[in-house]
Amino acid sequence: MIELSKITQAYERVKDIVTRTPFAYAPLLSSKCDTAVYLKKENLQLTGAYKLRGAYNKIATLDEKERKKGVIAASAGNHAQGVAYSAKIFDIPATIIMPEATPLLKVQSTGALGAKVILHGENYDEAYAYALNYAKENRLTFIHPFADEEVMAGQGSIAIEILEEIDDIDILVVPIGGGGLISGIGSYIKQVRPDITIIGVVAQGAPAMKDSFFLKKPIDSTSVRTIADGIAVRDVTPKNLEIILEVVDDIVSVDDEEIASAILFLLEKQKLVVEGGGAVGVAAIMHHKFHFEKKSKIATVLSGGNIDVQMLSLIIEKGLIKAYRKMKLIVTLIDKPGALRGLTDILADAGANIIQIDYDRTSTSLSYGDANVTLALETKGADHQERIRQKLKQNRYVFITAPTDILKF
């Protein structure tokens, strides 16, 4: 594991640079899960994620010669911003290699910090391989996002802040991508409070570290696919796995539906914007992926908040449909004056609010003289939606509702 002195030294370096993010009790989440849950809100960090801690600590430990060459990193976004921000503080050039599918928000945010951004590869691992070659060709100092002891030590500063706030935690739940965050946090916890259980959480679509943990050897994935782009790591680094095997008690996985429900819950109930990778800990708690007692004190790290706006919009839309707060109908009408008004009067009488409407009379599936009206309605639950359907049937309307199988991520 990472030496305790390295983590405490890292904390001293970063404490005046990073934001000491809030660590607070989450009453609504605790009530939902029937236990005490605390959130370490690294989504409120200066760059929107914890990665600034490790990046700054690593660059701070470089000698002057290494710094002057300039630094380079490969990242899906959060480490990129951490490196770019830190390089700006030290007034040195930074180059960031990001996968081509990186959300635009993260690309723009990294560039805004003064870094040179190059998009390359379908995933992090391809961007990483390209970055290593680019670093060699251009004689740049490579800042690894997770497989570096100084980076891990910087991330471990989170554990110091948590225990300074509440020292009687029973379980600490930590997201896992490459494993740098949990290696740093776990190393500190197990040397200071070994009785605390450390649970790691991966995305089901990026299972490499979980598979490797249980087989106790590196097992790379052939591909990754998850809405949690910040932890979508395909390959396992042996160094990180070795530490994880030493400090982590269990690793669980959550699927994209569970991640999306956690993002929506945090947004609506906790008023927190959290990206997929940052929400996996909450998803694991909400969906009881591991055992805990009613009186347990559980802490989890909301590791980042840099979610793509389009993804957030999609999650909200699907969440409203699954919660029966929105429904979509396609109603077939006789195409004549007043027909649409008759339909809208019935919906108004049923208490449905029309928020979107589309009128189609040219579809080849329609009989001549008919039209399809597609409506999106705000509703008040499953019972309300059933009343709307009954009203339409009573008035002899032909309609279909959006099937639930189109709601999958």
PEQUI-V271343 format. One record per backbone hydrogen bond with DSSP energy under -0.5 kcal/mol. NH is the residue of the N-H (numbers start at 1). CO is the residue of the C=O. E is the energy in kcal/mol with one decimal. If there is no record, write none. Layout:
NH|CO|E ; NH|CO|E
This chain:
7|3|-1.5 ; 8|4|-2.4 ; 9|5|-2.4 ; 10|6|-2.1 ; 11|7|-2.2 ; 12|8|-1.8 ; 13|9|-1.7 ; 14|10|-2.4 ; 15|11|-2.0 ; 17|14|-1.9 ; 18|14|-2.8 ; 21|19|-1.4 ; 24|39|-2.0 ; 26|37|-2.9 ; 27|25|-0.7 ; 30|26|-2.6 ; 31|27|-2.3 ; 32|28|-2.1 ; 33|29|-2.2 ; 34|30|-1.0 ; 35|30|-1.8 ; 36|296|-1.9 ; 37|35|-0.6 ; 38|298|-2.9 ; 39|24|-2.9 ; 40|300|-2.7 ; 41|22|-2.7 ; 41|39|-0.8 ; 42|40|-1.8 ; 42|302|-0.5 ; 43|302|-0.6 ; 44|41|-1.7 ; 45|42|-1.6 ; 48|45|-1.8 ; 50|303|-2.0 ; 52|49|-1.0 ; 53|50|-2.2 ; 54|50|-0.5 ; 55|51|-2.2 ; 56|52|-2.5 ; 57|53|-2.1 ; 58|54|-2.3 ; 59|55|-2.3 ; 60|56|-2.5 ; 61|57|-1.1 ; 61|58|-0.7 ; 62|58|-0.5 ; 62|59|-0.9 ; 67|63|-2.1 ; 68|64|-2.3 ; 69|65|-1.1 ; 70|67|-1.7 ; 71|93|-2.4 ; 72|141|-2.3 ; 73|95|-1.9 ; 75|97|-2.3 ; 81|77|-1.9 ; 82|78|-1.9 ; 83|79|-2.8 ; 84|80|-2.6 ; 85|81|-2.5 ; 86|82|-2.1 ; 87|83|-2.9 ; 88|84|-1.8 ; 89|85|-1.6 ; 90|86|-1.9 ; 91|87|-0.6 ; 91|88|-0.6 ; 92|87|-2.4 ; 95|71|-2.2 ; 96|116|-3.3 ; 97|73|-3.0 ; 98|96|-0.6 ; 98|118|-2.7 ; 100|121|-3.0 ; 102|99|-1.9 ; 106|103|-0.8 ; 107|103|-1.7 ; 108|104|-3.0 ; 109|105|-2.3 ; 110|106|-1.9 ; 111|107|-2.2 ; 112|108|-2.2 ; 113|109|-0.7 ; 113|110|-0.9 ; 114|111|-1.9 ; 115|110|-1.3 ; 116|94|-2.7 ; 117|115|-0.6 ; 118|96|-2.9 ; 120|98|-2.8 ; 120|118|-0.5 ; 124|232|-0.6 ; 127|123|-1.9 ; 128|124|-2.8 ; 129|125|-2.0 ; 130|126|-1.8 ; 131|127|-2.3 ; 132|128|-2.1 ; 133|129|-1.5 ; 134|130|-2.5 ; 135|131|-2.7 ; 136|132|-1.9 ; 137|133|-2.6 ; 138|134|-2.0 ; 139|135|-0.7 ; 139|136|-0.5 ; 140|135|-2.2 ; 141|70|-2.9 ; 142|140|-0.6 ; 143|72|-2.9 ; 144|142|-0.7 ; 148|146|-1.4 ; 152|148|-2.7 ; 153|149|-2.5 ; 154|150|-1.8 ; 155|151|-2.0 ; 156|152|-2.0 ; 157|153|-0.5 ; 157|154|-1.2 ; 158|155|-1.8 ; 159|156|-0.9 ; 160|156|-1.1 ; 161|157|-1.8 ; 162|158|-2.3 ; 163|159|-2.5 ; 164|160|-1.7 ; 165|161|-1.0 ; 165|162|-0.8 ; 166|162|-2.7 ; 170|297|-2.3 ; 171|297|-2.0 ; 172|197|-3.1 ; 173|299|-3.3 ; 174|199|-2.9 ; 176|201|-2.6 ; 183|179|-1.7 ; 184|180|-2.1 ; 185|181|-2.6 ; 186|182|-2.5 ; 187|183|-1.9 ; 188|184|-1.6 ; 189|185|-2.6 ; 190|186|-2.6 ; 191|187|-0.8 ; 191|188|-0.7 ; 192|188|-1.6 ; 193|189|-3.7 ; 196|193|-2.0 ; 197|170|-2.6 ; 199|172|-2.6 ; 199|197|-0.6 ; 200|250|-2.9 ; 201|174|-2.0 ; 202|252|-2.4 ; 204|254|-2.9 ; 206|203|-2.3 ; 211|207|-2.7 ; 212|208|-2.4 ; 213|209|-2.3 ; 214|210|-1.9 ; 215|211|-1.8 ; 216|212|-1.4 ; 217|212|-1.2 ; 221|234|-2.9 ; 225|205|-1.8 ; 229|227|-1.7 ; 231|228|-1.7 ; 232|229|-1.2 ; 233|231|-2.0 ; 238|236|-0.6 ; 240|237|-0.5 ; 241|237|-2.2 ; 242|238|-2.4 ; 243|239|-1.5 ; 244|240|-2.7 ; 245|241|-2.7 ; 246|242|-0.8 ; 246|243|-0.6 ; 247|243|-2.0 ; 248|244|-2.5 ; 249|198|-2.1 ; 250|198|-1.4 ; 252|200|-2.6 ; 254|202|-1.8 ; 259|255|-2.3 ; 260|256|-2.7 ; 261|257|-2.0 ; 262|258|-1.7 ; 263|259|-2.4 ; 264|260|-2.4 ; 265|261|-2.2 ; 266|262|-2.6 ; 267|263|-2.1 ; 268|264|-2.8 ; 269|265|-2.9 ; 270|265|-1.0 ; 270|266|-0.5 ; 272|266|-2.6 ; 274|272|-0.7 ; 275|304|-1.8 ; 279|275|-1.2 ; 279|276|-0.8 ; 280|276|-0.6 ; 283|279|-2.4 ; 284|280|-2.3 ; 285|281|-1.8 ; 286|282|-3.1 ; 287|283|-2.0 ; 288|285|-1.5 ; 289|284|-2.8 ; 296|293|-1.4 ; 298|36|-3.3 ; 298|296|-0.6 ; 299|171|-2.8 ; 300|38|-2.1 ; 301|173|-1.5 ; 302|40|-2.7 ; 302|300|-0.6 ; 303|301|-1.5 ; 305|48|-2.9 ; 307|305|-1.8 ; 312|308|-2.4 ; 313|309|-2.5 ; 314|310|-2.0 ; 315|311|-2.4 ; 316|312|-2.4 ; 317|313|-2.5 ; 318|314|-2.6 ; 319|315|-2.3 ; 320|316|-2.4 ; 321|317|-1.7 ; 322|318|-2.6 ; 323|319|-1.7 ; 324|321|-1.6 ; 325|320|-2.8 ; 326|320|-1.0 ; 327|377|-2.0 ; 329|375|-2.4 ; 330|400|-2.5 ; 331|329|-0.5 ; 331|373|-2.9 ; 332|398|-3.0 ; 333|331|-0.5 ; 333|371|-3.2 ; 335|333|-0.5 ; 335|369|-3.0 ; 336|334|-1.8 ; 339|336|-1.9 ; 342|338|-2.1 ; 343|339|-1.6 ; 344|340|-2.5 ; 345|341|-2.3 ; 346|342|-1.6 ; 347|343|-2.1 ; 348|344|-2.4 ; 349|345|-2.3 ; 350|346|-1.5 ; 351|348|-1.4 ; 352|347|-2.5 ; 353|378|-1.6 ; 354|352|-0.6 ; 355|353|-0.5 ; 355|376|-2.7 ; 356|376|-1.2 ; 358|374|-2.0 ; 360|372|-2.9 ; 366|363|-1.6 ; 370|367|-2.0 ; 371|333|-2.3 ; 372|360|-3.4 ; 373|331|-3.1 ; 374|358|-2.5 ; 374|372|-0.6 ; 375|329|-2.9 ; 375|373|-0.6 ; 376|356|-2.4 ; 377|327|-3.0 ; 377|375|-0.5 ; 378|353|-2.8 ; 379|325|-1.7 ; 381|324|-1.9 ; 385|381|-2.0 ; 386|382|-2.0 ; 387|383|-2.0 ; 388|384|-1.9 ; 389|385|-2.1 ; 390|386|-2.3 ; 391|387|-2.3 ; 392|388|-2.1 ; 393|389|-2.3 ; 394|390|-2.7 ; 395|391|-1.3 ; 396|393|-1.8 ; 397|392|-2.6 ; 398|332|-0.7 ; 399|397|-0.6 ; 400|330|-1.8 ; 402|328|-1.7 ; 406|403|-1.3 ; 407|404|-1.8 ; 408|405|-0.7
